[in-house]
Amino acid sequence: MAATATTLTRGTKQYTPLLLSLYDAVVLGFSTSFIWRCPTRKFLLPMFVENFSERHLDVGVGTGYFPTEAISRIALSQGVMRTNQHLSLVDLNPNALESAKRRVNSKHSNVDVCCVLADAANPLPTQLQGIPYDSASCSLLLHCMPGPTAAKSRAFKSIAHVLSRDGVLVGSTVLGKAWEKVDGRYVPKPDIQTGRFTSSILGLYNRKGIFDNCGDDPQVFEDALRDEFEHVEARIVGMVFLFKAKGPRRDRVAEK
């Protein structure tokens, strides 16, 4: 496992082997459907699969659910397994990296999996800056990262820097309150529209350090994506900000 100087945040420390064993059922099953109102199988997984290339970078890996499912579904639809599939996994937590790699290779032993211990808010390490990636993802990651929205958005710069000219980034993050788009800009909804149960879970997660998203602003996220990419699609489903960004701006990449 390649590593850089990293420090576990409060959010990443939560991902113990025990929590990871429950992650799919609790986070990807119950929470996305009934708390955040953005079901994994209806929204998050299809977006991931549709934009998963033979050379993919997954940042914030969870249990490896998304790439494992993507490889299976693509093989099923094409009638053949990809023979040159490469997957780079990036996370701050070694437990998550080991769990994700083990899951992918237990089902798809032919996949070349590389694990890198790194913080996406900083420039990605040199071992990821060789051959560009054609696709990248950061699913359910940003709400766990500490700091203001602008600081979290530095991850977009880091990822854009290692993508190919037509490379695509997809991702999702849980917002700290309900938002809607009005006249092309995101504005907060009244607190009552967040829902009492959802609000209480958000409050608990932020107090415990599982999340750090009380101040997350989807407009700042979208503006940062447009700074780094030529084409951006973004929307909110329930409490989740979904985005797809394609074509890193070469002038921005050259600045790094």
Buried (B, 14 or more C-beta within 10 A) or exposed (E): EBEBEBEEBEBBBBBEEEBBEEBBEEBBBEBBBEBBBBBBEEBBBEBBBBBBBBBBBBBBBBBBBBBBBBBBBBBEEEEEBBEEBBBBBBBBBBBBBBBBBEBBBEEBEEBEBBBBBBBBBBBBBEEBEEEBBBBBBBBBBBBBBBEEBEEBBBBBBBBBBBBBEEBBBBBBBBBBBBBEBEEEEBEBBEEEEBBEEBBEBBEEBBEEBBBBBEEBBBBBBBBBBBBBBEEBEBEBBBBBBBBBBBBBBEEBBEEE
